[in-house]
Amino acid sequence: MKLIYKLVFSFLLVTAIMGAFGLYMFQNVSNQLSDKHQEINNVTSLTSAVQSFHTENYHLQLDSWEYAYEPNEERLNAFYSHLITWEALFDDFIGKAEAADLTFEEAELITRLQSGSALVRSAWHDVVTTTASIATGNIESPTLNADGTEKYPLLDDMSEYGYYFRYPMFDMSTSDVNDPLLRSTMINLEELFNNAKFNEITDEFVSIQQDKLATKQTEMEDLKSSLTTQFIIAFVLVLVFAIALALLLTRMIVHPIKKLTEVANQVSHGNTDMAVPNIKSKDEIGDLAKSFGRMVASVKFMMTDKEE
C-alpha cells in the first residue's frame, strides 16, 4: 500500500472513530437530558393544573356563599359558570395525574379529591329538588327572559358533567328568594366544599409536587455533572488512541528512514560493508530501501574495481 494511502486511511479511521464517539455522546446526552426535562415538565404541568383547580375552587365557593345569602339570577349564573370551569379544570388535572407516576400518598390525595367532587354532584340533586319544590306555576321548560332567552343557559353544559336537573327549576320571578329551604340547601352545598377540604388537599398536593420538582432539578444537575465527566473520560480515551495511532504511523515512517540514514553516513565515510536494512513494507519507503541497497552495492563494486 502506498504511503499516502496509509496516511489517508489512518486519518479516515481516526475521523470515523471521533465521529462515532461524538454521535454516540450526543445521542446519549440528548436522550438522558430529554427524559429528565420531560419528567420536570410533567411535574410542572401537574402542579399548574392543580393550582388552577385550586383557584377556581376558591371562586366557586365564594359564589355559592354569596348566592346563598343574597340570591339573584346574576349570581346564580356566575355560580353555574364557575362550576362548569371547576369541573373542566378538575378533569384536566385528573387526566394529567393518571398519566403521571404518582406515589401512594399522591394517589390517596387524588382519591379524596374525586370523592369530594362526587359528593358535590350528589348534593346538587338536593338543590334541584328544593328549587323545584318551591317554584310556583307550571314550569315544564327552560325559564325564559322577556326577550325569549334562557335565564339559566348553562344548565345543559352542567349536565355534561353529571349535574342532574329537571323542570320546574327555581324561578325567581315566581318564588320567594328568601325561602329558608332554598337558603339552607345552598348553605349545605357551600359547607360540603369546606368538608371535602378541596383547598387543603390541593395545597398538600402542590407541596408534594414542589418537593418532587426540587428533587428532579437536583437530579438534572447531577446528571449534567455525570455526563460531563463521562464525556471528558471518553474524549481522553479517544485522544490517547489517536495519539497512539499517530506515534505508530510515525514509527513506521521515521524508523526505517533513520536506519537508512545511518547506512548513508557509514557509506559516506567509505564503509560499504554495512548491511542495508531489509525493509519489507510495500510502499515508497520499501522502494527507497531497495534503491538504496542497489546504490550501496554499486558503490561497493566501484570501490573494489578501483582498488584492483
Sequence and secondary structure as in RCSB ss.txt:
>XXXX:A:sequence
MKLIYKLVFSFLLVTAIMGAFGLYMFQNVSNQLSDKHQEINNVTSLTSAVQSFHTENYHLQLDSWEYAYEPNEER
LNAFYSHLITWEALFDDFIGKAEAADLTFEEAELITRLQSGSALVRSAWHDVVTTTASIATGNIESPTLNADGTE
KYPLLDDMSEYGYYFRYPMFDMSTSDVNDPLLRSTMINLEELFNNAKFNEITDEFVSIQQDKLATKQTEMEDLKS
SLTTQFIIAFVLVLVFAIALALLLTRMIVHPIKKLTEVANQVSHGNTDMAVPNIKSKDEIGDLAKSFGRMVASVK
FMMTDKEE
>XXXX:A:secstr
  HHHHHHHHHHHHHHHHHHHHHHHHHHHHHHHHHHHHHHHHHHHHHHHHHHHHHHHHHHHHHHHHHHHS  HHH
HHHHHHHHHHHHHHHHHHHHHHHHS   HHHHHHHHHHHHHHHHHHHHHHHHHHHHHHH  S   S  B TTS B
SSTTHHHHHTTT    SS   TTTS TT HHHHHHHHHHHHHHHHHTHHHHHHHHHHHHHHHHHHHHHHHHHHHH
HHHHHHHHHHHHHHHHHHHHHHHHHHHHHHHHHHHHHHHHHHHTT           SSHHHHHHHHHHHHHHHHH
HHHHHHH 
